[in-house]
């Protein structure tokens, strides 16, 4: 423990491993690291059943749900039923019971429980806060996420009930953006006073270079999900922009296809857990004059918070929670609007405009660190923490 004193035990529950900096965009590991630094003994719990337990219950659950389609072989139907058990209400109940038991199995009563996501219902006497970047209701409305498309109507309804139970049980429902907070109030009927926007942190500690050449437009895209993040749209828009501004450049980071286009350089995926990749990404942020992520849907991109820290204006889309992060430090466009994207990029080729918005980005950057977010989560749980410069709610 790196804090000055033992402030109590905090339990952090997440579907991703809180000790893995690459899991769930680094969100659980960021909270874990900063809570430890503040002085809490953090007990990380991954929300999953042990493999031996899951293997033991998979077949009985699959057999209970076996519904062969017309003309489908029994073997094929059983394989499909087994695949669906991971998202079934029965498996979720077993997982919730298992996690709740593990919370209670500590040597002392936790001072608080932070639940990242609301896929599971937890039973604990400790103060509980939930934390998420999208509600299930929003995700179902907004984008065809593969993991949600495969859910049966029964599984979706069961998840909705678990989410509602989690919100009702929580001392506070914490969110990354105002967009999510509004859904918890309007879609789930939770009192507005119990819903708090705490923001989201960044995974790269960036700073603007001593001198940035605003006169040479250089755009940066960072996104793992190429299609959802608007990669194809961006390439088409930049092709038009490059005809007007031949000196403009676009750097693309992520799981992109091979790119052979004037002014565009593809860097492939750069891993959070690879020091050389982190160093390369840092250089790209320092060289850029604008960050652009024209996502079809974006709950709350951590990359936008990193653009803030680098002193970069951002171009993002209005589908999701980007407005909370970007605010007046960039431009929001409608998802899929090619004309608006070209116009925004054209505007930020103007060095005075780009530099002005970059200055506003730097002013917002201190709000979006994992330390600030963790302090807000702890305060929402009613736990005393040292006074932080940005510990207040957004």
N, C-alpha and C positions, 0 to 999 in steps of 0.2 A: 504494500500500500504506500502510495507516494504522498498522501495528505499528511498534515501535521498531527491530526488526531483521529481516533476511531469515532466516526459520527454515526455508526450503526450499520446494520446490514441492509442492503438494498437488493431486491430481486429483480432481474431484468429478463423478461420472457420475450422471445422472438422466434418466428418460424425459421429465420436464418441463424447460423451460429454466431453469437455475439463476439466470439474471439476471432472470427474470420473477417479481415478488412474488405474482402471482396463480396461478402454475403449481403444481399438486400441493399446494394449500392453503398455499403459501408455505414448504414444508419445505426444498426445495433452496436457495432464496434466503436463508433464515435461516441455514443452515449456511455458505453462501458468504460472506455478510456478516461473520459472526463469525470465521470462519477468517482472513479478510483483516485484521480488526481485531486479532487475536492476533499477526499478523506473518508469515503464510504467503502465498506467491505462489500463488494458487488458479487452476487451469486448469479452467474449467467445460466439460463435454462433455455435450451432449444425446444420449441414446441413440436415434439415428435415422439411417437411411441418407439420403444426399443425394437430393433429389427426382429428379435425373436418373438415378441408379443404381436407385432404386426403380422408376421408370417402365420402365427397361430390362429388369428381371428379372421384373416382374409377369406379363406374358403367358406366358413359358415356364413359370413355376411354376403359373399357373392352368391351362394346357393339360395339364400333367402330372397335375393333380388333377381334371380334368374328369370328372364322373360325373353325366350328365343323369338326373334322376328320370323315372319313367314318365310319359309324356304331356308332359314339359317340353320346350320348344323349345331348340334348341342355343344361340340367342342368350341366352335367360334363364339357362341353365346356365352359360354363359361369364361372364355378369355376376356370378352368384353365386360362381363360382370366383375371379374377380378380387377380389371383396370380401373373400374369405376368406384371400387371400394375406398380408395384413398380420399375421395371427396364425399363419401357418404355420411349421412347424419350419424349412423352408428359408430363409424370410425372417429368422427369428430367428438362424440360423447366420450368414448374411451380415452381419446387424447386429452380432452379437458380434465377428466377425472385423474389421469396420470400426472399431468402437470400440476394440478391443484395439490395432489398428494406430495409431490416433490417440493412445492413451496412450503408446505407444513413440516417437511422432514429436516429442516435446518436445526442447528443447535440453539438458535434463539429466534424470537419473533422478529420478522422483518419490519424495519421502520416504514417501508413503502414497497409497492410492487409497480413496476412500469411494464405495461403490456403493449408491445409493438405489434399493431394489427388487432383485428377483432374477429379472427376466424374461430377463436375458441372462447368458451365461457369458463372463467376461473372462479373458484371458491376460496376466499381467503378473508381473514379478519383484519389484515393489514390494509392501510390506505392504498387504494388502487387508482392509477391513472392510465387511460388508454392513449395511444399516440399513433397517428396514421396520416397518410398523404391523400387518401381517397376513401370514401365509403363504398360499400358494395353497390348501393343504389346508384351512385354516380358512375361507377365502373361499368355496370350493366347498360346504362344509358349512353355512355360516351364513346366506347370503342370496343371492337370485337377482340378482346384479349383471348388468346387460345385457351388459357386455363379456365376461363369463365364460359366460353362457348361450349366446352365439353360437359359442363355441369347439367345434370337433369333438373327439370323444374322442381322436383322434390328436394334435391340437394341445395338449389338456390334458396328455396323458401326456408330450409333449415338453417342455412348460413345467415339469412336475414334475421331470423329469430335469435341466433347466438349473438349477432352484432347488437341487436336491441338490448338483449340481456346484459351484455358487456357495458354498454353506455349507461344503463340504469344502475348497474352495480358500482360503477366507477365514481370516485369522489369528484374527479374532473375528467372531461373528455378533451384531450389535447390534439391539436392539428397542426400541420405544417403551414396551411394557408387559410385565408378567410373563405375561400371557395368550399373547402371541406367543412369548415365550421357551420356554414349556412345549411349544408345538407344534413348534418346531425340534428340541427334544430328543425328544419322543415320536413325532412323525410322520415325522421325517427321520433319527433316530438319531444326532444330533450330541451329542458329549460336553457335559455341562452346564457344565464349566469353561470351554468356549469360547463360551458364550452369555452376553451381558451386557445387562441392561436399562439403557438410558441415558436414557429419558424422551423427552419431546417439548416443543418450545418454544412460545411464544406470539407472535402477529403484531401485537398491540396492546399497547403499554406503558401499562398501566392502574394506577390506585391508588384506594383507597377515598376517598370524599369526606370532608371534615373532619367533617361530621355527616350521618349517614344516618338517615332517619325509619323505623325498624323497625316503627312502629305501623301503617303503611299498607302492606299487602301489595302488592308490585308484582313480578310475574314477568316474566322475559325469556327469549325463545326466539330462538336464532340458528342457522339451518341452511339450507343450499342445497337439499338433496334433500328436498323437503317430505314425500313419502310415507315414505321410509326413516327420516327423522328423527322420525317420529311426530307430525307436525303435525295430521292429522285427529283422532287420539286426544286430543291436548292440548286442542284446541278443545272437544271434547265434555266432557272432564274439567273444564275451566275453567267451562263453562256451569253445571255442577252446583255448583262451588265458589262461583261468583258469587251464586247464590241464597242461600247461607249468609253470604257476606261481600260485600255489595253495593259496598263501597269498594275491593275488590280490582281490580287492573288487570293486563292481560297485554299486553306489547309483543312483536310478532312481526317478526323480520327474516329475509329470505330470499326464495326464489322461491315465495312462497305465492299461492294463488288470492285473488280479492277476498274480503274479510272484512267482514261486517256483523253484529256480535255485541256485545251489551252488555259494556262493560269491556275490549274488545279493540281494539288499534290496530295496523294493519299498516303497516310501514315499507318493504316491498319489499326487494330486494337492496341491500346497502351494500358497495361495492367496496373491496378492500384498496389499490387504486392511486388512489383518489379522496380527496384531503384532506378535502373537505367530508363525505363519507360516513364517514371515519374519525372525524371530530370528532363527528358525530351518534351513532355507535355508542358512543363514549366516554361521552357524556352519558347514554345509555341504561343502560350498566353502572353508572354512578354513582347513577342514580335507582332502580335495582332493589333488591329485598330478597332475591331468589332467582333463580337461573338454572335453567331446566328444559329438558331435551332427552330426551324419552322415545323414543329411537331403537329401531327394530326390531332393528337391528344397528349397533354403533358400535365400530370398531377402537380408536380413540383420538382423541376430538374435541379439537381445539385450543381450541375455545370453552370447554371445561371448565377449561383452564389459564388462560384469560383471566378466568374467573369467580374463580379462586383469587386472581389479582393484584388484582382489584377488591374482594376481601374478601366474596365472595358464597358462601353455601351452594349446592350443586348437587343437583338431582334428575336422576339418569341411570339407565341400564338395565344389567342384568347380562350382556347379550349382547355380549361383546367385552372390551376392556381398561380400561373406565372405573374399575375398582376401584383400579388403580395410581395414577390421577390424583386421584380424589375421596377415596379412603380414608375417614378419619373426618370429612371436612368436608362431608358431604352424605348423601343417602339413595339407595340403589340399589334398583330395583324390577325385576320380571320384565318383559320386553318385551311390550307388548300388554295388560298387566294394568290395566284402567281403574280398578278399585276401589283398587288399590295406589297408582295415580297420584293419585287424589283424596285418599286418606289422607295421602300425603306432602305434597301441597300444603297440605292442612288443617293438618298439623303445623307447616309452616314459615310459616303465618300467625301463629303465636305468636311475638311479637317476641323474647322471651327465648331461645327455641330457635333462631330464625334468627340472632340476633346471636352466640350461642355458636358455632354452626357456621361463621359468617362469620369469626370470630377464628381458628378452626383452618385455614380456607382461606388466610388471610394467612400463617400459619406455613409452609404447604406451598409457597407461591408461588415462593420462590427456587429450588426444585428444578427448576422447569419454565421455563427460559429457553433461548433458542438458544445463548447463550454457554456455559451449563452443559452442554448436550447436545453441543455441538461439542468442548468440552474432553474429555468422556467418550469421544467417538468417536476423538479423536486419541490419547488414552491407550490405548484398546483396540488401536489400530494400532501401539503401541509408540513413539509419537512424544512427545518431551519438550515439555511446554507449561508456561507459568507456573502457579504454584499458584493455583487458584481456590477460592473459599469453598465451592463446591458441585460440585467436579470429580469427587468420588468416585462410584462406581457406586451406583445405587439399590438 
